[in-house]
Amino acid sequence: MPGAVRRKLRLADVLAYREELHARRNRFIAESSEEFADADAELLAELLAELLAEAKRSVDRPRRLKDSPTCIAPRRTSL
């Protein structure tokens, strides 16, 4: 926080905030689990496999450095 607004944090405030964050995280996880409880495991596995295959193809595709905007020509060394 900027200068005039800054204050010293008390340990009790920090611990209370930490507990609040843990509670919010746990609620989020529980709510997310409820939302996806009825998800089809086979369909999700198939979709994940497709995404992973697509990611692998994009990584395997060689990039042309010549067209890259960050391409830097190699230094010439004298013999």
Secondary structure per residue as TSV (DSSP state, phi and psi in degrees):
chain	resnum	aa	ss	phi	psi
A	1	M	-	360.0	145.9
A	2	P	-	-69.9	156.6
A	3	G	G	-24.6	-72.0
A	4	A	G	-66.6	-25.9
A	5	V	G	-88.4	-17.2
A	6	R	-	-63.0	141.8
A	7	R	-	-144.5	161.1
A	8	K	-	-77.9	134.4
A	9	L	-	-83.5	134.7
A	10	R	-	-85.9	149.2
A	11	L	H	-56.9	-40.3
A	12	A	H	-61.1	-39.1
A	13	D	H	-63.9	-43.7
A	14	V	H	-64.4	-45.0
A	15	L	H	-65.9	-38.7
A	16	A	H	-64.2	-42.2
A	17	Y	H	-63.8	-40.7
A	18	R	H	-61.2	-44.5
A	19	E	H	-63.5	-39.3
A	20	E	H	-63.0	-43.1
A	21	L	H	-61.3	-42.1
A	22	H	H	-63.1	-42.3
A	23	A	H	-65.0	-43.0
A	24	R	H	-62.9	-42.0
A	25	R	H	-62.3	-45.0
A	26	N	H	-63.8	-39.5
A	27	R	H	-64.0	-43.1
A	28	F	H	-61.2	-44.5
A	29	I	H	-63.1	-43.4
A	30	A	H	-63.9	-44.7
A	31	E	H	-65.7	-39.5
A	32	S	H	-65.1	-39.8
A	33	S	H	-62.8	-40.0
A	34	E	H	-65.0	-40.2
A	35	E	H	-63.0	-38.2
A	36	F	T	-103.7	12.6
A	37	A	T	-64.2	-32.4
A	38	D	T	-94.6	11.6
A	39	A	-	-68.0	143.4
A	40	D	-	-79.5	114.4
A	41	A	H	-62.3	-39.5
A	42	E	H	-66.3	-41.9
A	43	L	H	-64.4	-43.5
A	44	L	H	-63.0	-40.7
A	45	A	H	-63.1	-40.4
A	46	E	H	-65.9	-44.6
A	47	L	H	-63.6	-40.8
A	48	L	H	-63.8	-41.6
A	49	A	H	-61.6	-41.2
A	50	E	H	-63.6	-43.9
A	51	L	H	-63.8	-41.4
A	52	L	H	-65.5	-40.0
A	53	A	H	-64.2	-41.7
A	54	E	H	-64.3	-41.0
A	55	A	H	-64.4	-40.7
A	56	K	H	-64.7	-40.8
A	57	R	H	-62.9	-39.2
A	58	S	H	-70.5	-29.6
A	59	V	H	-75.9	-37.2
A	60	D	H	-72.8	-21.8
A	61	R	S	-69.2	120.9
A	62	P	-	-69.9	141.4
A	63	R	-	-94.1	144.8
A	64	R	-	-89.5	110.9
A	65	L	G	-66.2	-29.4
A	66	K	G	-59.9	-35.7
A	67	D	G	-89.3	-5.2
A	68	S	-	-74.1	135.1
A	69	P	T	-69.8	-16.2
A	70	T	T	-101.9	13.1
A	71	C	-	-67.7	130.6
A	72	I	-	-120.3	128.3
A	73	A	-	-65.3	141.2
A	74	P	-	-66.3	150.5
A	75	R	-	-72.3	143.6
A	76	R	-	-90.6	134.5
A	77	T	-	-107.9	138.1
A	78	S	-	-83.1	147.3
A	79	L	-	-91.1	360.0
